Amino acid sequence: SMLRHLWRRRDGTTALEFAFAAPVVTLFVAGIVEVGMMLFALTLMEASVRESSRFGITGAGGAAGISREQAIRDIVDRVTLGLIDMNRLVVQQSVYSSFATVGQHEAFTDTNGNGQFDPGESFTDVNGNGQWDADLGAAGIGGPGDVVVYTLVYDWPLLTGMLNPILGPSGTVRLRASVAVRNEPYATP
């Protein structure tokens, strides 16, 4: 009779329902905050790569004693509002002869028909470095009239470990922002 009496009681059901719902709601809220922070960081990275490319196309040098490359990193640091750790951020600039060559590889003769370059296959050495390159771009910020691709790569550390199985098992999510621009025909010093 006592067990039947306890079974029929309803006080405490709210606490039990909360115990079932709280982990799900907490995970959902943490996910919203986590994804929101990543999207905000990515938006800031895109704005900073656009702003730094606008500086880079002019050919202007940095302030006294600062290189163009460092001036570009300073712009990225300023625009990202300190949200990005500049020591872990990878800033790349690749120079191309035209927009058509961006992301293209050096031509090669596919002798075995597998669709990829294999050692021993002949290739056209466009940049003259003696090896086949998967990308025709050369590192640097280019000169007047060159096409330059500015790329930022950052491994965003996840704030909570709860979302690692969903967003990134390594505890980070790779964020990437890039823009391709043509340098103005500025006069070189």
N, C-alpha and C positions, 0 to 999 in steps of 0.2 A: 504494500500500500504506500510505503514511503517513496519507492522508486517511481510509482505512477504519479504521485504528487509532484515530485521534482521534474518529471518529464513534461507535465502540463504547464509548468510555470513559464512565463514569457519575459520576466524581467531579466535583463542581461543579453537579450538577443541583439540589441543595438551594438553592444560591445563586441559581440561575436561577428556581426556583419562588418563592423569597422576593421576587425582583425583580418578578415578576408580581403577587404577592399583597399586598405591602407598601402600594402606593398605595390599593388597595381597602380594606384594613384600616384604614389611616390616615384615609381619608375617612369610613369608618363610625364610628370612635371619635370623630373631630372632630364628626361629626353628632350623636352621642349627647350629647356634652358641650354643644354649641351648643343643642340642643333642650332639654336638661335645665336649662340656665341660663335660657332663655326661660320655661320653665314655672315655674321657681322665682320669677323676677321677676314673672310674672303672678299667681302665688299670693300673693305679698307685696302686690301692688297690690290684689287683691281683698280681702285682709284689711285693708289700710289704708283702702280706700274704705268698708268696713263699719264700721270703728272710727271714722272721721271722721264718718260719718253718725250714729252713735250719739251722738257729741258734739253734732252740729248740731241734732238733733231736740229737745234740751232747751232751746234758746234761750240757753244759758249763754254768757257772754262769755269771751274769753280772759283770760290773766293781765293784770295792770295794763299798760295801754297797748297791748295786742295786740288786733286785731280778731278777730271770729269766723272770717273768711276766713283770716287768717294762722294762727290756732290750728289750723284744719283742715289747712293746708299743713304745719304743724309735726308734726301727728299722722302724716300721710302720710310725712314724712321719717323720723320715728322708727320706724315700723312696717316700712318698706322696707329698713331696716338699711344705708342708704347705697348700696345697689345701684342705685338710680334717681337719675339726675342731676336734681335739683329745678329747675335752670335750664331744662331741656328738657321737663319734665313739664307737660302742660296739665291744669289742674284746672277743671272746669266744674260749676256748680250751676244747675239750671233749676227754676223754680217753676211748678207747675200747680195748677189749682183742684181737680182730682180725679184719681184713678188712671186713669179712663177717658180723660182727655185727654192722657195721656203719649204722646208720639210722634205725635200727630194734627196734621193741618194745618188751617188755616182753611178753612171751606167755601167753594166757588166754583161758579159755573155754567160747565160745560164746553160752550161753544157750538160748538166744532169737533169734539168727540167724541174727542179724542186721549188723554184720561185724565190730563192734567196741566194745571196752570195756565199760561196764556199771557197776556202783557200785553194789557190791554184787556178781559179777561173780568171780570165782576162777582164780588165776593167779600164775605164777612161779616168785617168788621174787628173781631175779638174783643178784641184788646188795644189797639185805638185808636191804633196807630202810623201809620196811613195807607197801609200797604202790606201785600200778601199775605205771610203767613209760612208756611213749610213745617212749622214746629213751633210749637205754641201756648205753649210754655214761655217764661217771662221769666227773664232772668239774675238771679241772686241766691240768697239762702239762705232766703227766705220768712219768714213770720210764724207765729203760732200756728195750727195746724190745716192749714197748707198742705202740699201734696205736693211734695217736692223730690227731684230726680234728681241724684245725685252721680256724676260721670263723670271718670275719669282716662284720659288718652291719652298714650302714650309710644312714641317710635320707638326700638326696641331696636337698638343697633348690633351687627352680627354680628361675632363674635370673629375669624373667619377668612374670607378671601375665597373659600375653596374651595366654600362652600355658597351663594354669592350666586345662581347660576343656579337653585337649587332653592327657597331660602327667601325671597330678596328681592334682585332685581337692583340695587336702589338701595343695597344694603349695610345696610339696616335692615328690621326687621319691626315693624309697628304693633301694639302691645299696647293693649287697652282693657278697662277694668273699670268697672262702674257698678252702682248700686243705687238703688231708689226707696223712699222712706220718707215717712211723714206726721209732721210736727212735732207735738210734744205741745202741749196747750193751755196753754202757759206765759203768765205775766203779762208784758206788755211794760213796759219802764221808762218 
